[in-house]
């Protein structure tokens, strides 16, 4: 009799535990559903509110376009990033603005460069080796890994690499706009040209830096002091599409109504001329590099720009488009990884001397 009572008590306790367990599961599920509901609601509110914030505060858009973030890195010490034949310097294009610049000498000079000061680096620009001015895209600074890697590719070929942070980027002072980026690039070009003593001078632009590059090339052409060559990496057909291909804005651009909030924002008075318009006027020898899987500037943009430039130059010898297969997964920033890139660049430089 006692065993039956004990069994009944045991069964009762088991049922009670089971009920409590199910009650706990229901409570957890309810909390999870509540959290999910509020999260979705918050995302919906954010989605609706963001366009209005962009319209009320257009400065936000500028910071989306020119995301000049300074990572926790001392840009004045390039050797800390493995650039042991690189000098850091600061140039002043106009009062109140300083530009942080790295000058990496040819790799063959790395031993000679040890312990040398800025005067030595400056004089080395006139050693007869080709000089490359690298104009980067709209995010971060000259210490970004793919920019360091590109400078190393240039240096490994026996060329100088001069990499600038536009005003407001990295440790450069000032506030960036499209027209001011071009002012900075123009100043750097003349500074380098004055010291390079006739050495081949090539401008390499990447992403939004391609817009700066083509504007610069046209201005130099008009001044009668053209660059010897231009390289465009990840170029796009016009700046507006690039602005809204930015990772913080692409989601909204898929919806038609959002264009009202962006397109009606106050436009810069002296906005840069788009690449497609510049290439109609540019006569500088041109090399285009573009990955077929580029999600920021789709490959069809490169094809369109190539057609425009080819028509303007009236020659296949002064322009070349090199594409990188989709399967390589170079995207928008990693063309530097291709083993054939040094040979492609070297061949382009050799054609400039022909």
C-alpha positions in Angstrom: 0.0 0.0 0.0 2.8 2.4 0.9 4.5 1.6 -2.4 1.4 2.6 -4.3 1.2 5.9 -2.4 4.9 6.5 -3.0 4.4 5.8 -6.7 1.4 8.2 -6.8 3.4 10.9 -5.0 6.3 10.4 -7.5 3.9 10.6 -10.5 2.5 13.8 -9.0 5.8 15.4 -8.6 6.9 14.4 -12.1 3.7 15.9 -13.5 4.3 19.1 -11.5 7.9 19.3 -12.9 6.6 18.7 -16.4 4.0 21.5 -16.0 6.6 23.9 -14.6 9.0 23.0 -17.4 6.3 23.7 -20.0 5.4 26.9 -18.3 9.1 27.9 -18.4 9.3 27.1 -22.1 6.1 29.1 -22.8 7.6 32.0 -20.8 10.9 31.9 -22.7 9.0 31.7 -26.0 6.8 34.6 -25.1 9.8 36.7 -24.1 11.6 35.8 -27.4 8.5 36.7 -29.4 8.2 40.0 -27.5 11.9 40.8 -28.2 11.5 39.9 -31.9 8.4 42.1 -32.2 10.1 45.1 -30.7 13.3 44.5 -32.7 11.3 44.4 -36.0 9.3 47.5 -34.9 12.6 49.4 -34.2 14.0 48.4 -37.6 10.9 49.6 -39.3 10.9 52.9 -37.5 14.6 53.3 -38.4 13.9 52.5 -42.0 11.2 55.1 -42.2 13.0 57.8 -40.1 16.4 57.6 -41.8 15.5 59.3 -45.1 13.9 62.2 -43.2 17.1 62.6 -41.1 19.2 62.6 -44.3 17.0 65.3 -45.7 17.0 67.4 -42.6 20.7 67.0 -42.0 22.4 66.8 -45.4 25.8 66.8 -43.7 25.2 63.2 -42.8 25.2 62.3 -46.5 28.6 63.9 -46.9 30.0 61.8 -44.1 28.5 58.7 -45.7 30.3 59.6 -49.0 33.6 60.7 -47.4 33.9 58.2 -44.5 37.2 59.7 -43.3 37.7 57.5 -40.3 41.0 57.4 -38.4 41.8 54.0 -37.1 43.9 53.5 -34.0 47.2 53.7 -35.9 50.0 56.3 -35.9 50.2 57.4 -39.5 53.4 59.3 -38.8 55.1 55.9 -38.3 54.7 53.9 -41.5 57.5 51.5 -40.4 55.2 50.2 -37.7 53.0 48.8 -40.6 55.9 47.1 -42.3 56.8 50.0 -44.6 60.4 50.3 -43.7 61.4 52.3 -46.8 58.6 54.9 -46.5 58.7 58.4 -45.2 55.8 60.3 -43.7 55.4 64.0 -44.5 52.9 66.8 -44.4 52.1 69.2 -47.2 50.1 72.4 -47.1 47.9 73.0 -50.2 46.4 76.1 -48.6 46.3 77.9 -45.3 44.8 75.9 -42.5 45.0 72.6 -44.3 47.7 69.9 -44.0 47.9 66.7 -46.0 49.4 63.5 -44.6 51.5 61.8 -47.3 53.6 58.6 -47.5 56.4 58.3 -50.0 57.6 54.7 -50.6 60.8 54.5 -52.6 61.6 51.6 -55.0 62.1 48.3 -53.1 65.7 48.1 -54.4 66.5 51.2 -52.3 65.2 49.9 -49.0 68.6 49.4 -47.4 69.8 52.8 -48.6 66.6 54.3 -47.2 67.3 53.2 -43.6 67.7 56.2 -41.3 67.3 58.7 -44.0 65.5 62.0 -43.5 62.8 63.8 -45.6 65.4 65.6 -47.7 66.8 62.3 -49.0 63.3 61.0 -49.9 62.5 64.2 -51.6 65.6 64.2 -53.7 65.1 60.5 -54.6 62.1 61.5 -56.6 64.5 62.7 -59.2 66.5 59.5 -59.6 64.8 58.7 -63.0 62.5 56.0 -61.7 58.8 56.3 -62.6 56.7 57.9 -59.9 53.1 56.9 -59.1 50.6 59.2 -57.3 47.9 57.0 -55.7 44.5 58.6 -55.0 42.4 56.4 -52.8 38.7 55.9 -52.3 36.2 57.5 -50.0 36.7 55.5 -46.8 39.4 55.3 -44.1 43.0 56.4 -44.8 46.3 55.6 -46.4 47.0 52.8 -43.8 44.1 50.6 -45.2 45.6 47.2 -46.0 44.7 47.2 -49.8 46.3 50.7 -50.1 49.5 49.5 -48.4 49.5 46.4 -50.7 49.1 48.6 -53.8 52.0 50.8 -52.7 54.1 47.7 -52.2 53.3 46.4 -55.7 54.4 49.7 -57.2 57.6 49.7 -55.1 58.4 46.1 -56.0 58.5 47.2 -59.7 61.2 49.8 -58.9 58.9 52.7 -58.9 58.1 55.4 -56.3 54.7 55.4 -54.7 53.3 58.6 -53.3 50.1 58.0 -51.3 48.1 61.0 -49.9 45.2 61.3 -47.5 42.9 64.0 -48.7 42.0 66.8 -46.3 39.8 65.4 -43.5 41.0 61.8 -44.1 43.5 60.1 -41.7 45.6 62.8 -40.0 45.1 65.4 -42.7 43.2 68.5 -41.5 40.3 70.3 -43.2 36.8 69.2 -44.4 36.5 67.1 -47.5 34.3 67.9 -50.5 34.6 66.7 -54.1 36.1 69.9 -55.3 38.6 70.1 -52.4 39.8 66.6 -53.0 40.8 67.7 -56.5 42.6 70.8 -55.2 44.6 68.5 -52.9 45.5 66.2 -55.7 46.5 69.0 -58.0 48.8 70.5 -55.3 50.4 67.1 -54.8 50.9 66.5 -58.5 52.7 69.8 -59.0 54.8 69.2 -55.8 55.9 65.8 -57.2 56.4 67.0 -60.7 58.7 69.7 -59.6 60.9 67.2 -57.8 60.8 64.2 -60.2 62.9 66.0 -62.9 61.2 64.6 -65.9 60.7 61.0 -64.6 57.5 59.4 -65.9 54.6 60.4 -63.6 51.5 58.2 -63.4 48.3 58.9 -61.5 46.6 55.8 -60.1 43.0 56.3 -58.9 40.8 53.8 -57.1 37.0 53.9 -56.6 36.0 57.5 -55.9 39.7 58.3 -56.4 39.1 57.6 -60.1 36.8 60.7 -60.2 39.6 62.8 -58.6 42.0 61.3 -61.1 40.1 62.0 -64.3 39.3 65.6 -63.1 43.0 66.1 -62.3 44.1 64.7 -65.7 41.8 67.0 -67.6 42.9 70.0 -65.6 46.6 69.2 -66.2 45.9 68.7 -69.8 44.3 72.1 -70.0 47.3 73.6 -68.2 49.7 72.1 -70.7 51.3 69.9 -68.0 49.7 66.5 -68.5 50.4 63.4 -66.6 52.3 60.7 -68.5 49.8 58.0 -67.7 46.6 57.3 -65.8 45.4 54.1 -64.2 41.7 53.7 -63.1 40.9 50.9 -60.8 37.2 50.1 -60.0 36.0 53.2 -61.9 32.3 54.0 -62.2 30.3 56.0 -64.7 29.1 58.8 -62.5 29.5 59.9 -58.9 25.9 59.8 -57.9 25.7 56.0 -58.4 28.8 55.6 -56.3 27.4 57.7 -53.5 24.4 55.4 -53.1 26.4 52.3 -53.6 28.0 53.1 -50.2 27.2 50.3 -47.7 25.2 52.6 -45.5 22.8 53.6 -48.3 22.5 50.8 -50.9 19.5 49.2 -49.1 17.4 52.3 -49.5 18.3 53.0 -53.1 16.4 49.9 -54.2 13.1 51.6 -53.3 12.0 54.3 -55.8 10.6 56.8 -53.3 14.0 57.2 -51.6 15.5 58.9 -54.6 13.5 62.0 -53.7 15.4 62.4 -50.4 18.8 62.0 -52.0 18.4 63.7 -55.4 16.8 66.9 -53.9 19.6 67.5 -51.4 21.6 70.7 -51.9 24.3 70.0 -54.5 27.9 71.0 -54.2 28.5 74.3 -56.2 31.7 72.9 -57.8 31.0 69.2 -57.9 33.5 67.0 -59.7 32.8 66.2 -63.3 31.9 62.5 -63.7 34.3 60.0 -65.2 32.3 59.5 -68.4 32.4 63.2 -69.2 36.1 63.6 -68.4 37.1 60.6 -70.5 35.5 62.3 -73.6 38.2 65.0 -73.2 41.1 63.1 -71.7 44.0 62.3 -74.0 46.4 60.8 -71.5 47.4 57.1 -72.0 45.0 55.0 -69.9 45.0 51.6 -68.2 41.8 50.4 -66.6 41.7 47.6 -64.0 38.4 46.1 -63.0 37.2 42.9 -61.3 34.2 41.3 -62.9 32.7 40.6 -59.4 32.9 44.3 -58.3 29.7 44.9 -56.4 30.3 48.6 -55.9 31.1 49.6 -59.5 29.7 46.8 -61.7 31.9 45.6 -64.5 29.5 47.0 -67.1 30.5 50.5 -66.0 34.1 49.8 -66.9 33.0 48.5 -70.3 31.1 51.7 -70.9 34.0 53.9 -69.8 36.3 52.0 -72.0 34.1 52.6 -75.0 34.0 56.3 -74.3 37.7 56.6 -73.8 38.5 54.5 -76.9 36.3 56.7 -79.0 38.0 59.8 -77.6 41.5 58.6 -78.0 40.9 57.2 -81.5 43.5 54.5 -80.8 43.6 51.1 -79.2 47.3 51.6 -78.3 46.7 54.3 -75.8 44.0 52.6 -73.8 43.7 49.1 -72.3 41.0 47.5 -70.1 42.2 44.5 -68.0 39.4 42.5 -66.4 39.8 40.0 -63.6 37.6 36.9 -63.6 34.6 36.7 -61.2 35.9 33.4 -59.8 39.0 35.2 -58.4 36.7 37.2 -56.0 38.7 40.4 -56.0 35.7 42.5 -55.5 36.2 46.3 -55.4 39.4 46.4 -53.4 41.6 43.4 -54.0 42.9 43.6 -57.6 46.4 43.9 -55.9 46.3 40.2 -55.1 46.5 39.2 -58.8 50.0 37.7 -59.5 49.8 39.2 -63.1 49.3 42.8 -61.8 53.0 43.7 -61.6 53.6 42.6 -65.2 50.5 44.5 -66.4 51.6 47.7 -64.7 55.2 47.3 -66.0 54.0 46.8 -69.5 51.9 50.0 -69.3 54.8 52.1 -68.0 57.0 50.7 -70.9 54.5 51.9 -73.4 54.7 55.4 -72.0 58.4 55.6 -72.9 57.8 54.2 -76.4 
